[in-house]
Amino acid sequence: MNKLIAKEKDPIGAAVLDYQSAKNGHCIEVKTNVALDEELDPSYFFRTFDNMPQMEQLALQQCKGKVLDVGAGAGAHSLYLQENNIDVSAIDVSPLSVDVMKKRGIHKVALQNFYSLKNKKFDTLLFLMNGFGMTAKLENVAAFLNHCMDLLNDNGQIIFDSSDIKYLYEQEDGSFMFDLNAAYYGEVIYQLNYKDIKGEAFDWLFLDIDNLKSICEGQDLKLEILMEDSHYQYLAKITKAI
C-alpha cells in the first residue's frame, strides 16, 4: 500500500509541476468505478488558506506541535503551517510533487511511503483531501490506525477528512440501496490521466462515520467529529482514549 510512484506514471505530479512552471490550463482526468469521469484543475493544489474549504481551514487550525502532512501534494497545507511557525514535515509518494514542494520553499520534504516510516514521532498526523483514503480497504483501517499510534507522541492526534459516499446509492424515496454481496460501498478504484501520462489504477477508501466509530472503539481510541457538511463530508480527530 502507498507505494512510491514512478515519474513516468505520475499524472498528479506532472500536472502540478507544469502548473508551477507555466500555469498552464491542462486538467487531470479522474476516472472511478462508481461515478462519471471528472476533471481536476491542478490550480486546486495551489490554493491559499483563504481559498480553502472551511473544513480544511479548521483542520489546519487544529494542528499542533510537530506535524506530519501525509500526501502533501503541492504543499498547500504545509506551506500555510510553515508560514505560521508550525514545525511541519511534508511527505508524498509522488516524486514530481515532492520536487514542486521543494521549489515552493517547504523546508522539510521527503519522498516517503507512510507505511515504511518508522522511529519518528509527531504530535499531529494530517491527512487532508481524503488522505485517510490511502487505507484503500475497510479491512486495513485498524492496522493503519495502529501504525499512526506508533508515530504519535503522548497526547498526539490524527486529523483527517473523509466522505460517506452513500449518496451514490440513494433512491428516489430517500432510502439507500446497497448490494450486500458486494464489497464495502466506500471502496473505490481510481485511475488518473494527465496529457499522455496514464497513471496506474489504485484503491481508495471513503469511510462512513458509523464504521469509523466501531473501529476506533475496538482500538480503544477516542473519535471526535469536528465538522460535518450537507454532502456527507466530515472532519475528524482521533486520539488515544484516556
C-alpha positions in Angstrom: 0.0 0.0 0.0 1.0 3.6 -0.6 3.9 2.6 -2.8 6.1 5.2 -4.4 5.1 6.3 -7.9 7.4 6.2 -10.9 7.9 9.6 -12.5 6.6 8.4 -15.9 3.4 7.2 -14.2 2.8 10.3 -12.0 -0.1 12.3 -13.5 -0.7 14.5 -10.5 3.0 15.2 -10.1 3.3 16.1 -13.7 0.3 18.4 -13.6 1.4 20.3 -10.5 4.9 20.6 -11.9 3.6 22.0 -15.2 1.4 24.4 -13.3 4.2 25.5 -11.0 6.4 26.2 -14.1 3.9 27.6 -16.6 0.5 28.0 -15.0 -1.0 26.0 -18.0 -4.6 25.0 -18.2 -4.4 21.2 -18.7 -6.7 19.3 -16.3 -6.2 15.9 -14.7 -8.7 13.3 -15.9 -10.2 11.4 -12.9 -11.9 8.1 -13.5 -13.6 5.8 -10.9 -15.7 2.7 -10.9 -18.6 4.4 -9.1 -19.2 7.7 -10.8 -18.8 9.6 -14.1 -15.4 10.9 -15.2 -14.4 14.3 -13.8 -11.6 16.8 -14.4 -9.4 18.3 -11.7 -7.7 21.6 -12.3 -4.1 21.5 -10.9 -4.5 25.0 -9.7 -6.6 23.4 -6.8 -3.4 22.1 -5.3 -2.0 25.6 -5.0 -5.0 27.2 -3.2 -4.2 29.6 -0.4 -5.8 29.3 3.1 -8.4 31.9 2.2 -9.5 29.8 -0.8 -9.6 26.5 1.1 -12.9 25.0 2.2 -13.9 25.7 5.7 -13.3 22.1 6.7 -9.6 22.3 5.6 -9.2 25.7 7.4 -10.5 24.2 10.6 -8.2 21.1 10.2 -5.1 23.4 9.8 -6.2 25.4 12.9 -6.3 22.2 14.9 -2.7 21.3 14.1 -0.3 21.5 17.0 3.3 20.6 17.8 5.4 18.7 15.3 3.2 18.0 12.3 3.4 15.3 9.5 1.5 16.3 6.4 0.8 13.0 4.6 0.1 13.0 0.9 1.0 16.7 0.9 0.7 17.1 -2.9 1.9 20.6 -4.0 2.2 21.6 -0.3 -0.7 24.0 0.1 -1.3 22.8 3.7 2.4 22.5 4.7 3.2 25.9 3.3 0.4 27.5 5.4 1.6 25.8 8.5 5.2 26.6 7.9 4.3 30.3 7.3 2.6 30.2 10.7 5.6 28.9 12.5 4.4 25.3 12.8 7.1 22.6 12.6 5.8 20.7 9.7 7.2 17.8 7.6 5.6 17.0 4.2 5.7 13.6 2.6 4.3 12.2 -0.6 4.7 9.2 -2.9 4.8 11.4 -6.0 8.4 12.3 -6.9 7.3 15.2 -9.0 5.1 16.6 -6.3 8.0 16.5 -3.9 10.1 18.4 -6.4 7.3 21.1 -6.5 7.2 21.4 -2.8 10.9 21.9 -2.6 10.7 24.6 -5.3 7.9 26.3 -3.2 10.3 26.6 -0.3 8.9 24.0 2.1 11.8 23.2 4.4 11.1 19.6 5.4 10.0 17.5 2.4 10.6 13.8 1.6 9.6 11.2 -1.0 8.2 8.7 1.5 5.9 5.8 1.8 3.9 6.5 5.0 3.7 2.8 5.9 7.5 2.5 5.8 8.0 5.4 8.2 9.5 4.3 11.5 11.3 5.6 14.5 9.8 9.0 14.2 7.4 10.8 16.5 4.9 13.6 15.8 2.2 15.5 17.7 -0.2 15.7 14.7 -0.6 13.4 11.7 -2.5 15.3 9.0 -4.4 13.6 6.2 -6.4 16.0 4.0 -8.2 15.8 0.7 -9.4 12.5 2.0 -5.9 11.4 2.6 -7.3 8.8 5.0 -8.4 7.0 1.8 -4.9 5.7 1.4 -6.0 2.8 3.7 -7.6 1.5 0.5 -9.9 -1.1 2.1 -12.1 -1.2 5.1 -10.2 -4.2 6.5 -7.0 -2.1 6.5 -8.2 0.7 8.8 -7.3 -0.9 12.1 -3.7 -1.7 11.1 -3.4 1.8 9.7 -4.5 3.3 13.0 -2.0 1.1 14.8 0.8 2.5 12.6 -0.4 6.0 13.3 -0.3 5.5 17.0 3.3 4.2 16.7 4.2 7.5 15.2 2.4 9.8 17.7 3.8 11.3 20.9 1.7 11.0 24.0 -1.4 13.2 23.6 -0.8 13.2 19.8 -3.7 13.4 17.3 -4.7 12.3 13.8 -6.6 15.0 11.9 -8.3 13.9 8.7 -11.3 14.4 6.4 -13.3 11.8 4.6 -16.8 11.3 3.0 -19.6 8.9 3.2 -20.4 8.2 -0.4 -23.8 6.6 0.3 -25.4 9.4 -1.7 -24.4 7.5 -4.8 -26.8 4.8 -3.8 -29.8 7.0 -2.7 -33.2 6.0 -4.1 -36.0 8.4 -5.1 -37.8 7.8 -1.8 -34.7 8.8 0.2 -33.6 5.3 1.2 -30.3 3.8 0.3 -29.8 0.5 -1.6 -26.6 -1.4 -1.3 -25.5 -4.8 -2.7 -24.9 -6.8 0.5 -23.0 -9.4 -1.6 -20.5 -6.8 -2.9 -17.5 -5.2 -1.3 -18.0 -2.3 1.1 -19.6 0.6 -0.8 -16.9 3.0 0.2 -14.1 1.1 -1.5 -13.4 2.8 -4.8 -11.0 2.2 -7.7 -9.4 5.3 -9.2 -7.4 5.9 -12.3 -5.9 9.3 -13.2 -4.6 10.6 -16.6 -2.8 13.8 -17.5 -1.9 14.6 -21.1 -0.2 11.4 -22.3 0.6 10.1 -18.8 -1.6 7.3 -17.7 -1.5 6.5 -14.0 -1.9 3.1 -12.6 -5.3 2.2 -11.1 -5.4 2.3 -7.3 -7.8 1.5 -4.4 -9.1 4.3 -2.3 -11.4 4.3 0.7 -14.3 6.6 1.7 -15.3 5.6 5.3 -18.7 6.3 6.9 -18.8 7.5 10.4 -20.5 4.5 11.9 -17.8 2.1 10.7 -15.1 4.5 11.8 -16.7 4.8 15.3 -16.8 1.0 15.6 -13.2 0.6 14.6 -12.0 3.3 17.0 -13.9 1.7 19.8 -12.2 -1.6 19.0 -8.8 0.1 19.1 -9.5 1.9 22.4 -9.2 5.2 20.5 -11.2 8.4 21.0 -13.0 9.8 18.0 -14.3 13.3 17.7 -16.2 14.6 14.7 -15.1 18.2 14.3 -17.4 19.1 11.4 -19.9 17.6 9.0 -21.5 19.2 5.9 -24.6 18.5 3.9 -22.6 16.5 1.3 -21.7 13.7 3.9 -18.1 15.1 4.2 -16.7 15.2 7.7 -13.6 16.3 9.6 -12.4 14.1 12.4 -9.8 13.9 15.2 -8.6 10.6 16.7 -6.6 10.4 19.9 -5.7 7.7 22.4 -8.5 7.2 24.9 -7.7 8.4 28.4 
